[in-house]
Amino acid sequence: MRDLDLSSSVSPSLNTTQAALAAPGMAREAVQALRASQIREVANAGFGVADVLPFWFGESDRVTPAFIREAAAAALTRGDTFYTHNLGIAPLREALSRYVSDLHGPTPMESIAVTSAGVNALMLAAQLVAGAGDRVVAVTPLWPNLVEIPKILGASVATVALDYGARGWTLDLDRLLAALTPGTKLLMINSPNNPTGWVMTRDEQRTVLEHCRRHGIWIVADEVYERLYYGEAGERAAPSFLDLAARDERLICVNSFSKAWLMTGWRLGWMVAPRTLMDDLSKLVEYNTSCAPSFVQQAGVVAVEQGEASTQTLVADLRASRDHLAAALAPLPGVDVKVPHGAMYLFFRLAGAQSSLELCKALVREAGLGLAPGSAFGPEGEGFVRWCYACDPARLDAGVARLAGYLAEHGGL
């Protein structure tokens, strides 16, 4: 019996389906389109290079204070290793309520949710209010998570760039208001800002808040650097939208234990949000992480209740390091540096650095100096580099010497 040739009878749609099944599995297009971390790209270039001085990541070289570490150890010894409420243990939410109320006015614990890090809070906040097809506005240069998170959800992101000039980084308020058109769903804003150190003024916040009220626009304010603020004597925190807004408005303020309490590796954060969101937020937390680790939350209670003196000492030291590094960089050829009012970075321009990514890779290879490229924070940051100064001044001096040597060898770029 002659074999049958069935190839001509197979439908085109079946062939297409089989081809699709045979193709390698890929992530969604929105995820594939996310920009990779250029800071990590530079750090990867440092693997295998001896004696690199790394100033690329946003963390201090100090360990978490002993009293916080001891609280976590005690909680583990007690066997505090079980699930907690999605929104956090009551003692931590109550402690945060007192802390936030002291800084920004009455804030009930029912308006506070504990999260597994500040970045988790940013993702949850975006998931709460933004979705596919929504329009989001972000002020840049900016830590890329705030720009990329809405894109994961299918939203589009329009950016409004800060201006750079004799006064450092400033906001063109009219340009921002023009971008916040009716129908915009969400404004993502970070102040004090990573990478620039720019701090939004209270008057600017008031104007933006009133505009967003008129148009029903949500604000997600990333205020994780609010305590790393170098204002007038007696000012304990940077201006916050919480100073101006009622707790039931379309405002979500995100914060973290990472910066003010030197707890980057602990992954603990919180958000202040309208109570009307909390039931839905609880569901989102359940489907993301379920809860923050119990023993980490116990350490958070101690950090909030006993950490004020430690935080104030940290801020004073960071101010001194900021001034020290700025003074050391200013005389170098081609360096244009302005002293910022917040965060823990100098974001300075290097004349002739047409590609900050390639420059930072070269600095790692040739000078053993690890800086973050400005382009990692958006195209507005091109030509700049970020230097985290949260470390010992002697280490900063060693880094400046390496940069000076590189510039001398390359003719100031």
Secondary structure, DSSP 8 states (H G I E B T S, - for coil): ------GGGS-HHHHHHHHHHHS-----HHHHTS---HHHHHHHHTTT-TT-EE--SSS-SS---HHHHHHHHHHHHTT--S---TT--HHHHHHHHHHHHHHHS---GGGEEEESSHHHHHHHHHHHH--TT-EEEEEES--HHHHHHHHHTT-EEEEEE-EEETTEEE--HHHHHHHS-TT--EEEEESS-TTT-----HHHHHHHHHHHHHHT-EEEEE-TTTTSB--STT--S---GGGTS-TTSSEEEEEESTTTTT-GGG--EEEE--GGGHHHHHHHHHHHTSS--HHHHHHHHHHHHH-HHHHHHHHHHHHHHHHHHHHHHTTSTTEE----SBSSEEEEEETT-S-HHHHHHHHHHHH-EE-EEGGGG-GGGTTEEEEE--S-HHHHHHHHHHHHHHHHHTTT-
